[in-house]
Amino acid sequence: MVCRWQDIQTFPHAFGSSSIDIEIAWWTDSTPVDVRRSRGEIISAVKGALDEAGIEIPFPYRTLTFKEALQTKVLDK
């Protein structure tokens, strides 16, 4: 493993519009591949823990409202 798991720290960072943002800090070797590999390990571990706990990461939803109705047309194939 590239990441030193015993040195992982988590900090509640901020309230998002519909989230609580969490900062995660850890130590790893400084080569670019080690940084990317350790980030992947951390993200996978966090996602796995959230899944195990039954916590879903929702996708943002957007509702578009138009002033006038949109015209639709079926095109021939």
N, CA, C and O atoms as a Tinker XYZ file with bonds, in Angstrom:
   308  protein
     1  N      0.826000   -1.193000    0.000000    73     2
     2  CA     0.000000    0.000000    0.000000    64     1     3
     3  C      0.863000    1.247000    0.000000    63     2     4     5
     4  O      1.915000    1.299000    0.637000    81     3
     5  N      0.411000    2.216000   -0.704000    73     3     6
     6  CA     1.128000    3.475000   -0.807000    64     5     7
     7  C      0.769000    4.389000    0.362000    63     6     8     9
     8  O      1.606000    5.161000    0.831000    81     7
     9  N     -0.457000    4.302000    0.822000    73     7    10
    10  CA    -0.960000    5.197000    1.862000    64     9    11
    11  C     -0.658000    4.624000    3.249000    63    10    12    13
    12  O     -0.755000    3.415000    3.463000    81    11
    13  N     -0.295000    5.496000    4.182000    73    11    14
    14  CA    -0.123000    5.068000    5.567000    64    13    15
    15  C     -1.470000    5.249000    6.259000    63    14    16    17
    16  O     -1.814000    6.348000    6.694000    81    15
    17  N     -2.231000    4.154000    6.355000    73    15    18
    18  CA    -3.607000    4.208000    6.819000    64    17    19
    19  C     -3.724000    4.734000    8.248000    63    18    20    21
    20  O     -4.736000    5.344000    8.592000    81    19
    21  N     -2.723000    4.515000    9.075000    73    19    22
    22  CA    -2.822000    4.978000   10.458000    64    21    23
    23  C     -2.763000    6.501000   10.557000    63    22    24    25
    24  O     -3.132000    7.063000   11.589000    81    23
    25  N     -2.310000    7.172000    9.511000    73    23    26
    26  CA    -2.166000    8.630000    9.524000    64    25    27
    27  C     -3.328000    9.371000    8.865000    63    26    28    29
    28  O     -3.234000   10.577000    8.636000    81    27
    29  N     -4.416000    8.673000    8.559000    73    27    30
    30  CA    -5.549000    9.325000    7.903000    64    29    31
    31  C     -6.310000   10.173000    8.914000    63    30    32    33
    32  O     -6.602000    9.728000   10.024000    81    31
    33  N     -6.626000   11.404000    8.510000    73    31    34
    34  CA    -7.406000   12.303000    9.355000    64    33    35
    35  C     -8.596000   12.819000    8.553000    63    34    36    37
    36  O     -8.475000   13.103000    7.362000    81    35
    37  N     -9.737000   12.936000    9.209000    73    35    38
    38  CA   -10.929000   13.482000    8.555000    64    37    39
    39  C    -11.413000   14.703000    9.321000    63    38    40    41
    40  O    -11.358000   14.751000   10.550000    81    39
    41  N    -11.885000   15.684000    8.569000    73    39    42
    42  CA   -12.361000   16.930000    9.149000    64    41    43
    43  C    -13.653000   17.349000    8.461000    63    42    44    45
    44  O    -13.665000   17.487000    7.237000    81    43
    45  N    -14.747000   17.558000    9.203000    73    43    46
    46  CA   -15.903000   18.185000    8.571000    64    45    47
    47  C    -15.455000   19.565000    8.090000    63    46    48    49
    48  O    -14.889000   20.340000    8.861000    81    47
    49  N    -15.703000   19.864000    6.837000    73    47    50
    50  CA   -15.147000   21.073000    6.234000    64    49    51
    51  C    -16.185000   22.194000    6.083000    63    50    52    53
    52  O    -15.918000   23.341000    6.439000    81    51
    53  N    -17.371000   21.857000    5.555000    73    51    54
    54  CA   -18.367000   22.897000    5.292000    64    53    55
    55  C    -19.718000   22.259000    5.006000    63    54    56    57
    56  O    -19.814000   21.066000    4.715000    81    55
    57  N    -20.757000   23.079000    5.095000    73    55    58
    58  CA   -22.075000   22.673000    4.630000    64    57    59
    59  C    -22.193000   23.082000    3.172000    63    58    60    61
    60  O    -22.043000   24.258000    2.843000    81    59
    61  N    -22.463000   22.114000    2.292000    73    59    62
    62  CA   -22.736000   22.427000    0.898000    64    61    63
    63  C    -24.212000   22.732000    0.753000    63    62    64    65
    64  O    -24.933000   22.764000    1.750000    81    63
    65  N    -24.682000   22.957000   -0.466000    73    63    66
    66  CA   -26.098000   23.270000   -0.676000    64    65    67
    67  C    -26.989000   22.102000   -0.259000    63    66    68    69
    68  O    -28.116000   22.313000    0.191000    81    67
    69  N    -26.498000   20.884000   -0.403000    73    67    70
    70  CA   -27.261000   19.714000    0.064000    64    69    71
    71  C    -26.292000   18.628000    0.525000    63    70    72    73
    72  O    -26.484000   17.446000    0.238000    81    71
    73  N    -25.251000   19.047000    1.244000    73    71    74
    74  CA   -24.243000   18.082000    1.673000    64    73    75
    75  C    -23.483000   18.602000    2.886000    63    74    76    77
    76  O    -23.585000   19.769000    3.263000    81    75
    77  N    -22.728000   17.706000    3.472000    73    75    78
    78  CA   -21.701000   18.094000    4.432000    64    77    79
    79  C    -20.390000   17.704000    3.774000    63    78    80    81
    80  O    -20.151000   16.523000    3.522000    81    79
    81  N    -19.543000   18.674000    3.495000    73    79    82
    82  CA   -18.273000   18.420000    2.822000    64    81    83
    83  C    -17.241000   17.996000    3.865000    63    82    84    85
    84  O    -17.107000   18.619000    4.918000    81    83
    85  N    -16.524000   16.936000    3.553000    73    83    86
    86  CA   -15.537000   16.382000    4.476000    64    85    87
    87  C    -14.165000   16.436000    3.818000    63    86    88    89
    88  O    -14.006000   16.039000    2.663000    81    87
    89  N    -13.183000   16.925000    4.550000    73    87    90
    90  CA   -11.797000   16.945000    4.069000    64    89    91
    91  C    -11.092000   15.719000    4.651000    63    90    92    93
    92  O    -11.224000   15.424000    5.839000    81    91
    93  N    -10.353000   15.020000    3.816000    73    91    94
    94  CA    -9.586000   13.846000    4.252000    64    93    95
    95  C     -8.124000   14.116000    3.956000    63    94    96    97
    96  O     -7.766000   14.464000    2.831000    81    95
    97  N     -7.280000   13.955000    4.964000    73    95    98
    98  CA    -5.842000   14.181000    4.801000    64    97    99
    99  C     -5.100000   12.883000    5.102000    63    98   100   101
   100  O     -5.484000   12.137000    6.003000    81    99
   101  N     -4.030000   12.616000    4.339000    73    99   102
   102  CA    -3.223000   11.424000    4.563000    64   101   103
   103  C     -1.817000   11.671000    4.049000    63   102   104   105
   104  O     -1.572000   12.611000    3.293000    81   103
   105  N     -0.911000   10.827000    4.464000    73   103   106
   106  CA     0.478000   10.892000    4.021000    64   105   107
   107  C      0.730000    9.801000    3.007000    63   106   108   109
   108  O      0.231000    8.683000    3.136000    81   107
   109  N      1.514000   10.139000    1.993000    73   107   110
   110  CA     1.897000    9.159000    0.982000    64   109   111
   111  C      3.260000    9.563000    0.422000    63   110   112   113
   112  O      3.775000   10.640000    0.724000    81   111
   113  N      3.828000    8.690000   -0.389000    73   111   114
   114  CA     5.067000    9.058000   -1.073000    64   113   115
   115  C      4.767000   10.164000   -2.070000    63   114   116   117
   116  O      3.617000   10.351000   -2.467000    81   115
   117  N      5.791000   10.895000   -2.475000    73   115   118
   118  CA     5.562000   12.117000   -3.257000    64   117   119
   119  C      5.582000   11.936000   -4.770000    63   118   120   121
   120  O      5.346000   12.905000   -5.492000    81   119
   121  N      5.852000   10.755000   -5.271000    73   119   122
   122  CA     5.860000   10.599000   -6.730000    64   121   123
   123  C      4.430000   10.713000   -7.257000    63   122   124   125
   124  O      3.488000   10.325000   -6.567000    81   123
   125  N      4.258000   11.236000   -8.460000    73   123   126
   126  CA     2.897000   11.404000   -8.995000    64   125   127
   127  C      2.081000   10.116000   -8.998000    63   126   128   129
   128  O      0.890000   10.142000   -8.685000    81   127
   129  N      2.697000    9.000000   -9.343000    73   127   130
   130  CA     1.931000    7.745000   -9.379000    64   129   131
   131  C      1.511000    7.323000   -7.970000    63   130   132   133
   132  O      0.421000    6.780000   -7.792000    81   131
   133  N      2.357000    7.564000   -6.971000    73   131   134
   134  CA     1.986000    7.225000   -5.588000    64   133   135
   135  C      0.845000    8.106000   -5.090000    63   134   136   137
   136  O     -0.047000    7.636000   -4.384000    81   135
   137  N      0.876000    9.382000   -5.460000    73   135   138
   138  CA    -0.201000   10.297000   -5.068000    64   137   139
   139  C     -1.511000    9.833000   -5.686000    63   138   140   141
   140  O     -2.524000    9.759000   -4.991000    81   139
   141  N     -1.513000    9.517000   -6.989000    73   139   142
   142  CA    -2.741000    9.053000   -7.652000    64   141   143
   143  C     -3.208000    7.724000   -7.085000    63   142   144   145
   144  O     -4.401000    7.536000   -6.848000    81   143
   145  N     -2.288000    6.807000   -6.867000    73   143   146
   146  CA    -2.647000    5.496000   -6.339000    64   145   147
   147  C     -3.252000    5.628000   -4.935000    63   146   148   149
   148  O     -4.265000    4.997000   -4.634000    81   147
   149  N     -2.632000    6.444000   -4.081000    73   147   150
   150  CA    -3.145000    6.589000   -2.721000    64   149   151
   151  C     -4.509000    7.280000   -2.721000    63   150   152   153
   152  O     -5.381000    6.921000   -1.930000    81   151
   153  N     -4.703000    8.273000   -3.604000    73   151   154
   154  CA    -6.009000    8.935000   -3.708000    64   153   155
   155  C     -7.073000    7.911000   -4.099000    63   154   156   157
   156  O     -8.179000    7.921000   -3.559000    81   155
   157  N     -6.738000    7.037000   -5.032000    73   155   158
   158  CA    -7.669000    5.977000   -5.432000    64   157   159
   159  C     -8.003000    5.051000   -4.272000    63   158   160   161
   160  O     -9.158000    4.658000   -4.104000    81   159
   161  N     -7.002000    4.700000   -3.469000    73   159   162
   162  CA    -7.242000    3.847000   -2.306000    64   161   163
   163  C     -8.180000    4.525000   -1.311000    63   162   164   165
   164  O     -9.101000    3.895000   -0.791000    81   163
   165  N     -7.948000    5.797000   -1.051000    73   163   166
   166  CA    -8.764000    6.533000   -0.090000    64   165   167
   167  C    -10.201000    6.656000   -0.590000    63   166   168   169
   168  O    -11.141000    6.377000    0.153000    81   167
   169  N    -10.376000    7.070000   -1.840000    73   167   170
   170  CA   -11.723000    7.239000   -2.389000    64   169   171
   171  C    -12.469000    5.905000   -2.389000    63   170   172   173
   172  O    -13.650000    5.859000   -2.042000    81   171
   173  N    -11.796000    4.824000   -2.774000    73   171   174
   174  CA   -12.436000    3.507000   -2.772000    64   173   175
   175  C    -12.825000    3.079000   -1.363000    63   174   176   177
   176  O    -13.901000    2.516000   -1.161000    81   175
   177  N    -11.961000    3.340000   -0.391000    73   175   178
   178  CA   -12.257000    2.968000    0.993000    64   177   179
   179  C    -13.431000    3.768000    1.546000    63   178   180   181
   180  O    -14.291000    3.212000    2.229000    81   179
   181  N    -13.474000    5.063000    1.257000    73   179   182
   182  CA   -14.582000    5.904000    1.732000    64   181   183
   183  C    -15.888000    5.453000    1.087000    63   182   184   185
   184  O    -16.899000    5.301000    1.772000    81   183
   185  N    -15.873000    5.238000   -0.226000    73   183   186
   186  CA   -17.084000    4.789000   -0.924000    64   185   187
   187  C    -17.550000    3.448000   -0.389000    63   186   188   189
   188  O    -18.747000    3.245000   -0.189000    81   187
   189  N    -16.619000    2.526000   -0.153000    73   187   190
   190  CA   -16.979000    1.221000    0.401000    64   189   191
   191  C    -17.600000    1.339000    1.783000    63   190   192   193
   192  O    -18.574000    0.649000    2.083000    81   191
   193  N    -17.050000    2.204000    2.631000    73   191   194
   194  CA   -17.595000    2.407000    3.975000    64   193   195
   195  C    -18.988000    3.024000    3.910000    63   194   196   197
   196  O    -19.875000    2.634000    4.669000    81   195
   197  N    -19.187000    3.986000    3.010000    73   195   198
   198  CA   -20.516000    4.587000    2.859000    64   197   199
   199  C    -21.523000    3.546000    2.369000    63   198   200   201
   200  O    -22.647000    3.490000    2.869000    81   199
   201  N    -21.128000    2.720000    1.394000    73   199   202
   202  CA   -22.005000    1.662000    0.886000    64   201   203
   203  C    -22.379000    0.694000    2.002000    63   202   204   205
   204  O    -23.549000    0.340000    2.152000    81   203
   205  N    -21.392000    0.264000    2.786000    73   203   206
   206  CA   -21.646000   -0.662000    3.896000    64   205   207
   207  C    -22.623000   -0.083000    4.899000    63   206   208   209
   208  O    -23.439000   -0.807000    5.469000    81   207
   209  N    -22.540000    1.225000    5.116000    73   207   210
   210  CA   -23.416000    1.893000    6.076000    64   209   211
   211  C    -24.774000    2.233000    5.472000    63   210   212   213
   212  O    -25.645000    2.760000    6.164000    81   211
   213  N    -24.963000    1.936000    4.182000    73   211   214
   214  CA   -26.228000    2.231000    3.529000    64   213   215
   215  C    -26.411000    3.705000    3.216000    63   214   216   217
   216  O    -27.540000    4.176000    3.080000    81   215
   217  N    -25.310000    4.436000    3.101000    73   215   218
   218  CA   -25.363000    5.870000    2.807000    64   217   219
   219  C    -25.112000    6.062000    1.316000    63   218   220   221
   220  O    -24.062000    5.686000    0.795000    81   219
   221  N    -26.084000    6.649000    0.648000    73   219   222
   222  CA   -25.994000    6.864000   -0.797000    64   221   223
   223  C    -25.469000    8.260000   -1.094000    63   222   224   225
   224  O    -25.850000    9.223000   -0.428000    81   223
   225  N    -24.609000    8.374000   -2.078000    73   223   226
   226  CA   -24.162000    9.679000   -2.556000    64   225   227
   227  C    -25.112000   10.062000   -3.685000    63   226   228   229
   228  O    -25.045000    9.490000   -4.773000    81   227
   229  N    -25.999000   11.030000   -3.432000    73   227   230
   230  CA   -26.982000   11.368000   -4.468000    64   229   231
   231  C    -26.358000   12.200000   -5.583000    63   230   232   233
   232  O    -25.410000   12.956000   -5.368000    81   231
   233  N    -26.909000   12.040000   -6.758000    73   231   234
   234  CA   -26.512000   12.886000   -7.876000    64   233   235
   235  C    -27.332000   14.170000   -7.792000    63   234   236   237
   236  O    -28.482000   14.140000   -7.355000    81   235
   237  N    -26.760000   15.281000   -8.202000    73   235   238
   238  CA   -27.544000   16.522000   -8.175000    64   237   239
   239  C    -28.684000   16.454000   -9.199000    63   238   240   241
   240  O    -28.525000   15.922000  -10.297000    81   239
   241  N    -29.809000   16.996000   -8.815000    73   239   242
   242  CA   -30.963000   17.063000   -9.710000    64   241   243
   243  C    -31.168000   18.509000  -10.118000    63   242   244   245
   244  O    -30.921000   19.428000   -9.337000    81   243
   245  N    -31.617000   18.700000  -11.335000    73   243   246
   246  CA   -31.872000   20.047000  -11.827000    64   245   247
   247  C    -33.225000   20.045000  -12.534000    63   246   248   249
   248  O    -33.484000   19.199000  -13.390000    81   247
   249  N    -34.067000   20.979000  -12.179000    73   247   250
   250  CA   -35.366000   21.129000  -12.820000    64   249   251
   251  C    -35.318000   22.382000  -13.680000    63   250   252   253
   252  O    -34.999000   23.469000  -13.199000    81   251
   253  N    -35.639000   22.214000  -14.954000    73   251   254
   254  CA   -35.655000   23.352000  -15.877000    64   253   255
   255  C    -37.101000   23.773000  -16.105000    63   254   256   257
   256  O    -37.956000   22.943000  -16.412000    81   255
   257  N    -37.365000   25.046000  -15.955000    73   255   258
   258  CA   -38.698000   25.596000  -16.175000    64   257   259
   259  C    -38.614000   26.600000  -17.314000    63   258   260   261
   260  O    -37.793000   27.517000  -17.292000    81   259
   261  N    -39.467000   26.416000  -18.303000    73   259   262
   262  CA   -39.459000   27.299000  -19.459000    64   261   263
   263  C    -40.676000   28.216000  -19.424000    63   262   264   265
   264  O    -41.753000   27.816000  -18.981000    81   263
   265  N    -40.501000   29.417000  -19.883000    73   263   266
   266  CA   -41.584000   30.407000  -19.890000    64   265   267
   267  C    -42.736000   29.937000  -20.768000    63   266   268   269
   268  O    -43.903000   30.109000  -20.417000    81   267
   269  N    -42.406000   29.347000  -21.904000    73   267   270
   270  CA   -43.420000   28.837000  -22.829000    64   269   271
   271  C    -43.181000   27.357000  -23.056000    63   270   272   273
   272  O    -42.062000   26.866000  -22.910000    81   271
   273  N    -44.250000   26.647000  -23.416000    73   271   274
   274  CA   -44.136000   25.205000  -23.671000    64   273   275
   275  C    -43.176000   24.950000  -24.835000    63   274   276   277
   276  O    -43.142000   25.709000  -25.804000    81   275
   277  N    -42.415000   23.895000  -24.725000    73   275   278
   278  CA   -41.491000   23.533000  -25.807000    64   277   279
   279  C    -42.215000   22.755000  -26.872000    63   278   280   281
   280  O    -43.063000   21.917000  -26.567000    81   279
   281  N    -41.890000   23.021000  -28.118000    73   279   282
   282  CA   -42.459000   22.279000  -29.236000    64   281   283
   283  C    -41.612000   21.030000  -29.452000    63   282   284   285
   284  O    -40.383000   21.094000  -29.454000    81   283
   285  N    -42.272000   19.910000  -29.631000    73   283   286
   286  CA   -41.540000   18.674000  -29.922000    64   285   287
   287  C    -41.964000   18.158000  -31.292000    63   286   288   289
   288  O    -43.082000   18.400000  -31.748000    81   287
   289  N    -41.055000   17.448000  -31.929000    73   287   290
   290  CA   -41.324000   16.925000  -33.263000    64   289   291
   291  C    -40.689000   15.544000  -33.375000    63   290   292   293
   292  O    -39.525000   15.371000  -33.014000    81   291
   293  N    -41.429000   14.567000  -33.866000    73   291   294
   294  CA   -40.916000   13.229000  -34.074000    64   293   295
   295  C    -40.302000   13.172000  -35.454000    63   294   296   297
   296  O    -40.958000   13.496000  -36.444000    81   295
   297  N    -39.039000   12.760000  -35.528000    73   295   298
   298  CA   -38.355000   12.651000  -36.808000    64   297   299
   299  C    -38.487000   11.255000  -37.369000    63   298   300   301
   300  O    -38.441000   10.279000  -36.620000    81   299
   301  N    -38.648000   11.142000  -38.666000    73   299   302
   302  CA   -38.692000    9.833000  -39.319000    64   301   303
   303  C    -37.325000    9.193000  -39.244000    63   302   304   305
   304  O    -36.300000    9.874000  -39.282000    81   303
   305  N    -37.320000    7.874000  -39.137000    73   303   306
   306  CA   -36.053000    7.149000  -39.079000    64   305   307
   307  C    -35.473000    6.901000  -40.429000    63   306   308
   308  O    -34.404000    6.300000  -40.540000    81   307
